[in-house]
Amino acid sequence: MRTLLLAAALSLALPAGAAFAQAITVVEQAPADAVKVSIASMAFANEEVKVKKGGSVTWTNDDEIAHNVHFRNGPAKGDPKAQGKMLNKGESYTVTFGEAGTYDYICTPHPMMKAKVIVE
C-alpha cells in the first residue's frame, strides 16, 4: 500500500518525462545555424560556446581517435541522453538546448578534455 501511495504521489509531483525532457535533444540533422565545435588534438576547439535557448551545437571529430560529448553538470546532468555516442573521425553529433543554464561536458574516455555550453 505504501508503495502504491508513493508511486501516486510521485506521478503527481513529476510531469511525464520529468525534468530532463526539455534540457537537451539529440538531433540527426544539424540546423544550418548550429554552432560548430571541432574536436582535434585531444581537445574541444572552443572551451566555451554560447547559444540562445532553442539553439544547437554540432561537434565534429577531426581527431584520429574516437571521442564523445558527455554532459556532467547543468540542466542535463543525469539525463539518459547526457552521454553522447562515440564519434569516429569525420562523424558529428548535434544537440539542441531547451533550457537555459551552463552545460559542462567532457569526453568520457578522456576526462581531461573539458568545455561548456552556456545557454541564455
Backbone as a printed PyTorch tensor [residue, N CA C, xyz], in Angstrom:
tensor([[[  0.8210,  -1.1940,   0.0000],
         [  0.0000,   0.0000,   0.0000],
         [  0.8670,   1.2600,   0.0000]],

        [[  1.9450,   1.2540,   0.8240],
         [  2.8320,   2.4180,   0.8590],
         [  3.4720,   2.6590,  -0.4950]],

        [[  3.8570,   1.5650,  -1.1720],
         [  4.4690,   1.6860,  -2.4920],
         [  3.5050,   2.3260,  -3.4710]],

        [[  2.2500,   1.9240,  -3.4070],
         [  1.2320,   2.4810,  -4.2930],
         [  1.0300,   3.9680,  -4.0100]],

        [[  0.9880,   4.3510,  -2.7560],
         [  0.8270,   5.7600,  -2.4010],
         [  2.0320,   6.5800,  -2.8520]],

        [[  3.2310,   6.0390,  -2.6600],
         [  4.4450,   6.7370,  -3.0920],
         [  4.4360,   6.9220,  -4.6090]],

        [[  4.0760,   5.8950,  -5.3400],
         [  4.0170,   5.9780,  -6.8000],
         [  2.9930,   7.0310,  -7.2400]],

        [[  1.8560,   7.0660,  -6.5810],
         [  0.8290,   8.0440,  -6.9210],
         [  1.3090,   9.4600,  -6.6320]],

        [[  1.9570,   9.6520,  -5.4940],
         [  2.4750,  10.9740,  -5.1420],
         [  3.5330,  11.4310,  -6.1310]],

        [[  4.4240,  10.5490,  -6.5260],
         [  5.4600,  10.9000,  -7.4890],
         [  4.8770,  11.2290,  -8.8520]],

        [[  3.8580,  10.5190,  -9.2460],
         [  3.2630,  10.7860, -10.5580],
         [  2.6150,  12.1640, -10.5970]],

        [[  2.1350,  12.6460,  -9.4610],
         [  1.5700,  13.9890,  -9.3960],
         [  2.6540,  15.0460,  -9.3170]],

        [[  3.7500,  14.7330,  -8.6380],
         [  4.8230,  15.7060,  -8.4310],
         [  5.7100,  15.8730,  -9.6510]],

        [[  5.9020,  14.8160, -10.4200],
         [  6.7860,  14.8680, -11.5830],
         [  5.9660,  14.7420, -12.8570]],

        [[  6.0520,  15.7340, -13.7370],
         [  5.3300,  15.6200, -15.0020],
         [  5.9250,  14.5120, -15.8550]],

        [[  5.1520,  14.0480, -16.8080],
         [  5.6330,  12.9880, -17.7030],
         [  6.9490,  13.3990, -18.3290]],

        [[  7.9410,  12.5140, -18.2780],
         [  9.2340,  12.8220, -18.8540],
         [ 10.1660,  13.4900, -17.8740]],

        [[  9.6640,  13.8940, -16.7170],
         [ 10.4370,  14.5270, -15.6540],
         [ 11.2270,  15.7210, -16.1590]],

        [[ 12.2570,  16.0900, -15.3990],
         [ 12.9840,  17.3310, -15.6300],
         [ 13.8410,  17.3270, -16.8790]],

        [[ 14.2040,  16.1640, -17.3920],
         [ 15.1460,  16.1070, -18.4970],
         [ 14.5050,  16.3040, -19.8620]],

        [[ 13.2110,  16.2240, -19.9320],
         [ 12.5320,  16.1970, -21.2240],
         [ 12.8860,  17.3860, -22.1040]],

        [[ 13.1370,  18.5420, -21.5340],
         [ 13.3650,  19.7340, -22.3360],
         [ 14.8080,  20.2300, -22.3190]],

        [[ 15.6670,  19.6880, -21.4830],
         [ 17.0280,  20.2210, -21.3690],
         [ 17.8300,  20.0350, -22.6520]],

        [[ 17.9200,  18.8240, -23.1570],
         [ 18.6540,  18.5720, -24.3940],
         [ 17.8800,  17.6280, -25.2990]],

        [[ 18.0680,  17.8350, -26.5940],
         [ 17.5060,  16.9450, -27.5910],
         [ 18.6060,  16.6370, -28.5900]],

        [[ 18.8800,  15.3670, -28.7860],
         [ 19.8600,  14.9530, -29.7860],
         [ 19.1540,  14.9570, -31.1370]],

        [[ 19.7410,  15.6600, -32.1080],
         [ 19.1110,  15.7550, -33.4280],
         [ 20.0000,  15.1120, -34.4900]],

        [[ 19.3700,  14.4770, -35.4410],
         [ 20.1070,  13.7900, -36.5090],
         [ 20.6450,  14.7680, -37.5530]],

        [[ 19.8570,  15.7670, -37.9010],
         [ 20.2440,  16.7250, -38.9270],
         [ 20.5240,  18.0710, -38.2670]],

        [[ 21.7650,  18.5240, -38.3490],
         [ 22.1450,  19.7840, -37.7120],
         [ 21.4890,  20.9620, -38.4280]],

        [[ 20.8900,  21.8850, -37.6730],
         [ 20.3660,  23.1020, -38.2890],
         [ 21.5210,  23.9080, -38.9030]],

        [[ 21.2330,  24.6740, -39.9260],
         [ 22.2660,  25.4600, -40.6120],
         [ 22.9530,  26.4490, -39.6790]],

        [[ 22.2210,  26.9370, -38.6750],
         [ 22.7970,  27.9440, -37.7740],
         [ 23.4210,  27.3460, -36.5090]],

        [[ 23.6210,  26.0410, -36.4770],
         [ 24.2210,  25.4020, -35.2960],
         [ 25.6490,  25.9060, -35.0980]],

        [[ 26.0250,  26.1300, -33.8490],
         [ 27.4040,  26.4880, -33.5150],
         [ 28.2470,  25.2370, -33.7130]],

        [[ 29.3910,  25.3900, -34.3420],
         [ 30.2450,  24.2440, -34.6400],
         [ 31.4580,  24.1930, -33.7220]],

        [[ 31.7340,  23.0000, -33.1930],
         [ 32.8930,  22.7760, -32.3290],
         [ 33.6730,  21.6000, -32.9090]],

        [[ 34.9270,  21.8590, -33.2390],
         [ 35.8040,  20.8010, -33.7360],
         [ 36.4600,  20.0930, -32.5470]],

        [[ 36.6270,  18.7940, -32.6940],
         [ 37.3820,  18.0080, -31.7110],
         [ 38.6620,  17.5780, -32.4230]],

        [[ 39.8060,  18.0680, -31.9290],
         [ 41.0870,  17.7490, -32.5730],
         [ 42.2120,  17.8620, -31.5540]],

        [[ 43.2560,  17.0920, -31.7660],
         [ 44.4390,  17.1290, -30.8910],
         [ 44.0690,  16.9480, -29.4240]],

        [[ 43.1440,  16.0240, -29.1740],
         [ 42.7170,  15.6990, -27.8090],
         [ 42.1290,  16.9030, -27.0710]],

        [[ 41.3750,  17.7450, -27.8020],
         [ 40.7600,  18.9190, -27.1780],
         [ 39.5150,  19.3450, -27.9520]],

        [[ 38.6000,  20.0000, -27.2340],
         [ 37.4820,  20.6720, -27.8740],
         [ 38.0010,  22.0390, -28.2980]],

        [[ 37.8350,  22.4020, -29.5630],
         [ 38.4240,  23.6410, -30.0930],
         [ 37.9150,  24.8820, -29.3520]],

        [[ 36.6650,  24.8770, -28.9610],
         [ 36.0890,  26.0080, -28.2260],
         [ 35.8220,  25.5340, -26.8010]],

        [[ 36.5080,  26.1110, -25.8430],
         [ 36.2850,  25.6920, -24.4550],
         [ 34.9650,  26.2060, -23.9040]],

        [[ 34.4030,  27.2240, -24.5660],
         [ 33.1210,  27.7790, -24.1360],
         [ 32.4040,  28.3290, -25.3470]],

        [[ 31.1500,  27.9120, -25.5190],
         [ 30.3090,  28.4910, -26.5610],
         [ 29.0120,  28.9430, -25.9260]],

        [[ 28.3860,  29.9600, -26.5440],
         [ 27.1060,  30.4750, -26.0610],
         [ 26.0730,  30.3350, -27.1600]],

        [[ 24.8810,  29.8870, -26.7570],
         [ 23.7470,  29.8020, -27.6730],
         [ 22.5040,  30.2990, -26.9420]],

        [[ 21.5180,  30.6660, -27.7080],
         [ 20.2180,  31.0300, -27.1480],
         [ 19.4310,  29.7570, -26.8710]],

        [[ 18.4940,  29.8430, -25.9520],
         [ 17.5900,  28.7220, -25.6900],
         [ 16.9450,  28.3200, -27.0140]],

        [[ 16.9730,  27.0210, -27.3220],
         [ 16.4680,  26.5280, -28.5930],
         [ 17.5610,  26.4040, -29.6490]],

        [[ 18.7710,  26.9010, -29.3180],
         [ 19.9010,  26.8120, -30.2440],
         [ 20.5650,  25.4460, -30.1980]],

        [[ 21.4160,  25.1970, -31.1940],
         [ 22.0710,  23.8980, -31.3190],
         [ 23.5830,  24.0450, -31.4180]],

        [[ 24.2680,  22.9860, -31.0170],
         [ 25.7210,  22.8870, -31.1560],
         [ 26.0190,  21.5640, -31.8500]],

        [[ 26.9370,  21.6110, -32.8100],
         [ 27.3860,  20.4060, -33.5080],
         [ 28.8650,  20.2060, -33.2400]],

        [[ 29.2000,  19.0330, -32.7230],
         [ 30.5870,  18.6480, -32.5020],
         [ 30.9970,  17.7190, -33.6320]],

        [[ 32.1760,  17.9620, -34.2290],
         [ 32.7000,  17.0920, -35.2740],
         [ 34.0770,  16.6090, -34.8420]],

        [[ 34.2590,  15.2990, -34.8930],
         [ 35.5470,  14.7220, -34.5110],
         [ 36.5110,  14.8010, -35.6960]],

        [[ 37.5200,  15.6470, -35.5610],
         [ 38.5710,  15.7860, -36.5710],
         [ 39.8580,  15.1290, -36.1020]],

        [[ 39.7620,  14.3440, -35.0450],
         [ 40.9220,  13.6640, -34.4580],
         [ 41.0100,  12.2360, -34.9920]],

        [[ 42.1540,  11.6320, -34.8310],
         [ 42.3710,  10.2610, -35.3000],
         [ 41.7180,   9.2150, -34.3910]],

        [[ 41.4420,   9.5930, -33.1350],
         [ 40.8490,   8.6450, -32.1950],
         [ 39.4230,   9.0670, -31.8500]],

        [[ 38.6430,   8.1220, -31.3470],
         [ 37.2330,   8.3730, -31.0410],
         [ 37.0770,   9.2490, -29.7980]],

        [[ 36.0520,  10.0960, -29.8340],
         [ 35.7090,  10.9780, -28.7170],
         [ 34.1880,  11.0410, -28.6090]],

        [[ 33.7100,  11.6060, -27.4930],
         [ 32.2810,  11.8630, -27.3510],
         [ 32.0640,  13.1370, -26.5590]],

        [[ 30.8130,  13.4810, -26.3490],
         [ 30.3930,  14.6260, -25.5390],
         [ 29.5330,  14.0590, -24.4270]],

        [[ 29.9340,  14.3360, -23.1770],
         [ 29.2010,  13.8070, -22.0210],
         [ 28.9400,  14.9660, -21.0610]],

        [[ 27.6670,  15.3780, -20.9670],
         [ 27.2770,  16.4710, -20.0790],
         [ 27.2980,  15.9780, -18.6390]],

        [[ 28.1480,  16.5920, -17.8260],
         [ 28.3420,  16.1390, -16.4470],
         [ 27.6710,  17.0410, -15.4190]],

        [[ 27.4570,  18.2880, -15.7540],
         [ 26.8210,  19.2380, -14.8250],
         [ 25.8680,  20.1170, -15.6040]],

        [[ 24.9550,  20.7230, -14.8860],
         [ 23.9860,  21.6030, -15.5260],
         [ 22.6450,  20.9250, -15.7010]],

        [[ 21.7680,  21.5540, -16.4740],
         [ 20.4010,  21.0410, -16.6200],
         [ 20.3010,  19.6180, -17.1530]],

        [[ 21.3080,  19.1430, -17.8970],
         [ 21.2310,  17.7930, -18.4740],
         [ 21.8500,  16.7210, -17.5820]],

        [[ 22.4270,  17.1180, -16.4480],
         [ 23.0710,  16.1370, -15.5670],
         [ 22.0790,  15.0500, -15.1690]],

        [[ 22.4760,  13.8130, -15.3680],
         [ 21.6240,  12.6850, -15.0170],
         [ 20.6660,  12.2620, -16.1110]],

        [[ 20.5190,  13.0660, -17.1370],
         [ 19.6470,  12.7200, -18.2560],
         [ 20.2330,  11.5120, -18.9820]],

        [[ 19.4290,  10.5180, -19.3000],
         [ 19.9440,   9.3570, -20.0380],
         [ 20.5970,   9.7360, -21.3680]],

        [[ 20.2210,  10.8940, -21.9470],
         [ 20.8130,  11.3400, -23.2110],
         [ 22.0750,  12.1740, -22.9940]],

        [[ 22.5020,  12.3570, -21.7380],
         [ 23.6240,  13.2450, -21.4370],
         [ 24.9580,  12.7250, -21.9460]],

        [[ 25.0730,  11.4330, -22.1780],
         [ 26.3170,  10.8720, -22.6920],
         [ 26.1220,  10.5210, -24.1620]],

        [[ 26.7900,  11.2960, -25.0200],
         [ 26.6680,  11.0750, -26.4570],
         [ 27.4450,   9.8620, -26.9340]],

        [[ 27.1280,   9.4490, -28.1430],
         [ 27.7930,   8.2940, -28.7380],
         [ 29.2490,   8.6220, -29.0510]],

        [[ 30.0630,   7.5860, -29.1560],
         [ 31.4560,   7.7580, -29.5460],
         [ 31.4940,   8.1410, -31.0270]],

        [[ 32.2990,   9.1470, -31.3310],
         [ 32.4210,   9.6480, -32.6940],
         [ 33.7750,   9.2570, -33.2730]],

        [[ 33.7640,   8.5920, -34.3980],
         [ 34.9980,   8.3160, -35.1160],
         [ 35.3540,   9.5370, -35.9520]],

        [[ 36.5460,   9.5460, -36.5080],
         [ 36.9850,  10.6850, -37.3090],
         [ 35.9640,  10.9870, -38.4060]],

        [[ 35.5850,  12.2750, -38.5040],
         [ 34.6460,  12.7310, -39.5140],
         [ 33.1810,  12.6770, -39.0980]],

        [[ 32.8740,  12.0350, -37.9860],
         [ 31.4830,  11.9510, -37.5300],
         [ 31.1150,  13.1560, -36.6780]],

        [[ 29.8150,  13.4690, -36.6780],
         [ 29.3090,  14.6250, -35.9270],
         [ 28.1830,  14.2180, -34.9940]],

        [[ 27.9170,  15.1110, -34.0390],
         [ 26.8880,  14.9120, -33.0120],
         [ 26.2880,  16.2770, -32.7260]],

        [[ 24.9600,  16.3940, -32.8080],
         [ 24.2950,  17.6880, -32.6140],
         [ 23.2760,  17.6000, -31.4920]],

        [[ 23.2830,  18.6240, -30.6480],
         [ 22.3360,  18.7350, -29.5440],
         [ 21.6460,  20.0910, -29.6180]],

        [[ 20.3280,  20.0910, -29.4150],
         [ 19.5600,  21.3220, -29.2880],
         [ 19.2480,  21.5050, -27.8090]],

        [[ 19.4380,  22.7290, -27.3210],
         [ 19.2920,  23.0350, -25.8990],
         [ 17.9640,  23.7320, -25.6380]],

        [[ 17.1430,  23.1340, -24.7760],
         [ 15.8160,  23.6590, -24.4940],
         [ 15.6730,  24.3410, -23.1560]],

        [[ 16.7550,  24.4090, -22.4060],
         [ 16.6930,  25.0250, -21.0830],
         [ 17.9440,  25.8610, -20.8550]],

        [[ 17.7680,  27.0740, -20.3370],
         [ 18.9100,  27.9470, -20.0530],
         [ 19.7720,  27.3580, -18.9390]],

        [[ 21.0510,  27.6660, -18.9940],
         [ 21.9780,  27.2010, -17.9690],
         [ 23.3520,  26.9360, -18.5440]],

        [[ 24.2420,  26.4750, -17.6850],
         [ 25.6000,  26.1250, -18.0990],
         [ 25.7140,  24.6090, -18.1390]],

        [[ 26.1050,  24.0860, -19.2770],
         [ 26.2300,  22.6580, -19.5180],
         [ 27.7190,  22.3160, -19.6170]],

        [[ 28.3070,  21.8760, -18.5190],
         [ 29.7040,  21.4420, -18.5310],
         [ 29.7640,  20.0470, -19.1250]],

        [[ 30.7810,  19.8220, -19.9710],
         [ 30.9030,  18.4920, -20.5620],
         [ 32.3590,  18.0700, -20.6870]],

        [[ 32.5390,  16.7670, -20.8310],
         [ 33.8500,  16.1580, -21.0030],
         [ 33.7480,  15.1350, -22.1380]],

        [[ 34.9010,  14.5780, -22.4920],
         [ 34.9470,  13.3860, -23.3330],
         [ 35.1020,  12.2340, -22.3500]],

        [[ 34.1810,  11.2800, -22.3520],
         [ 34.1740,  10.2280, -21.3380],
         [ 35.5010,   9.4750, -21.2270]],

        [[ 36.0830,   8.9600, -22.3280],
         [ 37.3470,   8.2320, -22.1630],
         [ 38.5590,   9.1370, -21.9480]],

        [[ 38.3900,  10.4510, -22.1490],
         [ 39.4940,  11.4020, -21.9850],
         [ 38.9940,  12.5720, -21.1250]],

        [[ 38.7740,  12.3460, -19.8270],
         [ 38.1160,  13.3560, -18.9830],
         [ 38.8950,  14.6560, -18.8080]],

        [[ 40.1610,  14.6940, -19.2550],
         [ 40.8960,  15.9520, -19.1970],
         [ 40.4170,  16.9090, -20.2960]],

        [[ 39.6650,  16.3960, -21.2540],
         [ 39.0500,  17.2220, -22.2900],
         [ 37.7550,  17.7930, -21.7110]],

        [[ 37.7430,  19.1000, -21.4550],
         [ 36.5950,  19.7480, -20.8050],
         [ 36.1990,  20.9860, -21.5670]],

        [[ 34.8980,  21.2740, -21.5490],
         [ 34.3860,  22.5050, -22.1480],
         [ 32.9700,  22.7400, -21.6250]],

        [[ 32.3330,  23.8000, -22.1100],
         [ 30.9610,  24.0740, -21.6680],
         [ 30.1720,  24.8170, -22.7190]],

        [[ 28.8750,  24.6320, -22.6260],
         [ 27.9090,  25.3720, -23.4350],
         [ 27.0960,  26.2100, -22.4600]],

        [[ 27.0210,  27.5060, -22.7380],
         [ 26.1840,  28.4070, -21.9360],
         [ 24.9560,  28.7260, -22.7660]],

        [[ 23.7970,  28.3870, -22.2260],
         [ 22.5300,  28.6210, -22.9230],
         [ 21.8330,  29.7870, -22.2300]],

        [[ 21.5700,  30.8280, -23.0110],
         [ 20.9660,  32.0500, -22.4590],
         [ 19.4840,  32.1130, -22.7450]]])
